[in-house]
């Protein structure tokens, strides 16, 4: 009988945020932004542990308060503005190998800047990768409202030209339905196979499954927080309901 896959959720959260200072612990409807991703991971039945990778003691304390584990602090040199995801993933796997003697089979990457996830959709993403032996990773994306095949470049002399070398200016006037659907990568959920990361020192590889996710609002500005506050007041959220039952609203 095949052993059950070991799957950890991992939520990366740097202490420094230039767009919105303290973004990861800024309150959204009375709860820190990062708490939403922690709870989405905890409520996902496929995930056995929820790990937060951060360089910040304040974020670590917040993460622990909402049920995550923070077994290590990420080194500052791996928490810069330009630090790629591969660095914190590899650091976490090395820590698990050295300190616990084993690594999970999969990591479910949930960025705190995409707070309103449905845990059952996260579970579907995990099932899709675990059930596909040849794939090395999975990444979520939502359909673009318009195909970039219809876009222009501004060339020499001020003339618009198609970004696709084989498309004439007349051809790109065709209806959008004439062009392939294009997907925009988002932060809803990524799932990565840890053996591939450790063997290749790459995150996704060439066999990256596509997971079609709902269109989701990502948080980069104060206006995004305000929009999500409004959305939550209108539609609610299972994540918010979960927190209200277990944790006092923060001021």
N, C-alpha and C positions, 0 to 999 in steps of 0.2 A: 504494500500500500504506500502510495506516495505521501511523503511528509507534507504537512500543511505549511504554506509559505509564511515566513515571518515578515511582518509589514509594520514599519514605523511611519508615523506622520512627522514631518519636520517643518517647522515654521521659522524662517530666518528673519531676524530683526536687528538692524544696526541701531546703535544709540544716536548716531548723527544723522540728521535729516535736514537738508538745506531748504527744501520747498516749504514744508510745514514743520517747524521745530518741535521735537518730541512727538512726531506723528504717530509712532507705534503705540504710545500710551495715551494719546489724546482721546478724550471721551466722545463716544458716539452713542447718543441716547442713554448716557449715564454709565457706559462701560468702555474700557480701553479698547482701541481699535484691534489690538492683537488678540484680545479675548475672543473675538468672533471666529478667528481662524483656529484658535486652540479648541474651542467648543465644537466646531465643525469636524475637527479631527477626532475628538473624543467620541462624538456621536456616530462616527463612521464605524460600522461593525467590523470592517476588514482590518482596522488599525488597532494594534495591540498596545502601542506606546506612542505618546505625543511628546516630541522633543522640541525645545526652542533653542536655536543657535543664536546667541547674541554676545556682544562685547560689553553690554551695559548691565551694571548691577541693578539699576532701577527697573529695566525691562525684565531682568531675571526674577526679581521679587514679584512683579506683576504676573508673570507667566506662572509662577508657582502658586500664586493665589487663585488662579483659575484652572488649576488641575494639570498643568503641563509639568514635564520634567526638565530641569536645566542641569544636566550632569557635568557640564563644563562651560567655561566662558570662552568665546571665540577670540583668538588673538587680534589685536587692533590692526595688524598688517593685513588681515583677511577681512576687514570690515570697512574698507575704503569705498568712496563713491563708485570707483571703477572696478571693484572686486567682482569677478565673474562668479556665477552660481557654483561652478565646478569647485572653487576653493573651499567654500564652507561645507559642501557635500563631502569632499574628500577628507577634510579635517574631521568631520563627524565620524566617518567610517573608520579612519585610523584610530580615533579615540576608542570606539567600541571594540575594535580588534585588540588594542593594547590593554585596555582596562577590563573588558568583559570576556575576551577570548572568542568572540563571534560577532558577526555583523548581520543585520537583517537581510532578507532576500530582496526586498524592495523598499524604497523610500517614496513617500507621498509628499510632494512639495506643495505647500500651501502658503502663498505670499499673504502677509497681513493686509496689504493694500487692496485685496479683493475680499472684503469681509462677508458678503452675503451669499454664501454657498448653501446648497442643499446637500446634506450628508449622504442622502441616497444616490445623488448624482456622482459624488466622489466614489462611492462604492462601485458604481457601474464602470467608472474609469479604471479602478483597480482590477476588476474582473476582466476587463477587455485586455489589459496587458498580461495579467497572470495566465489567461487562457490562450495566449498567443506565443508559442514557444520560440518562434524565430525572431520576434521583435526585441529591440534593445531598450526601448523607452516609449513613453506616451506623452503627448503634449496636447493641451486643449486649445481650441480656437473657435471663434464664432463667424458665421458668414458675413462677408463685407456687404454693405448695402449697395455698392456699385463696384463693378470690376475695374481694377487699375488698367486693364487693357484699353480702356476708353480715355485714359489720361494722356496729357501732352508733355513733351519737353519743350523748353524755349531755346531754340537754336540760334545759330549765327544769323545776323540780319534781323532778329526779332521775330522769326517765323516759328509757329507752332509745328511740331512734328510728333508723330506717335512714338510712344516709348517702346513699342514692339516693332522691330525692324521690318517685319513682313506685313504690317497693317498699314494700308494707305489712309489718307485723311478721309476718304469717302467710306472706307470699310468701318472705321470706328464710329460712324454715325448710325450704325445698325443698333437695334434695341439691345438693352443690357442682357436680355435673355439669350442673345446669340453668343454670348461669351461664357467661358467656364466660371463656375462659382469659385470665388477666392475666399480663403479663411484668414482672419486676423488672429494671431496668437494672443492669448490673454492669460491672466493669472488665476483662472478658476482652479485648475489642478494639473500638475505634472506628476507622472509616476516614472521612476527610473529603476533599472535593474542594477543592483549594487555590484554584482560580479562583472558586469560590463565596465562599470566605472573603474573598478580596481585593476582590471586587466588592460584597459585601453587608455586610461587617464582622459577619457572623454565622457560627456554627460549624456548625449542623446544618440549619437551614431547615425548611420545611414538608414537604419530600419526603425524609424520613429513613427509609431502609430498616431493617427489623427483622431482626436476625440472632439466631437462637435458639442460645444457647451452652450448654455444660454448666454445671451448678451448680458454682461454684468458691468456695473459701474466700478471703476477703479479709483482709488483715492490718491490724488497727487496735490490737491490744492484745498484751501479752506472752502471754496465753493463746492467741491466734491463732498466734503463733510456735510455742508448745509443741504445739498441735494439728497444725500442718503438719510439724513435726519427726517426730511419730508417723506421720502419713500417708506421708511420704517413706520412713520406715523399713519400712513395710508394703508400699507399692505401688511405690516407686521413681519415677524420672522420667527421660525422655530428656534433659532439660536438665541434670539433676544428673550423669548419665552422661557427657555431653559435657564438662562442667567437670572432672570427675575425671580424664579422659584428658589434659587440657591444662593444668590449673592445680593447684598444690599446695593442699591444704586449709588454710584460715587458722585461726589459733588465737585 
